[in-house]
Amino acid sequence: MASGQQRKPTGPPKPDTPRVHAFVDGQNLFYGVKICFGYEFPNFDIMKLAEEVVSASEFDRELMQVHFYTGMHKRTKNKFWHDFWTKKLTAMRG
């Protein structure tokens, strides 16, 4: 290779429609919504939220997967929130 020339990266070809994986931090989402909109309960639908964000883009994208993570209370510390998140996470797994 001649001096000063950059080597082009190699790899698989880019897909026609770029694919998206959404990563959602449940606690940050909940507290942001609570501060901005006054919600006291995490009643959000993560799949709908991710689909709306991707479809609102000016670019054509395909939502492939949504990854949700959150902290969990120990059941002995806060039974209500432990049970709530256990049920919500189970329902989200479908």
Secondary structure, DSSP 8 states (H G I E B T S, - for coil): --TT-------S---SS-EEEEEEEHHHHHHHHHHHH---S----HHHHHHHHHHTSSS--EEEEEEEE-----TTT-HHHHHHHHHHHHHHH-
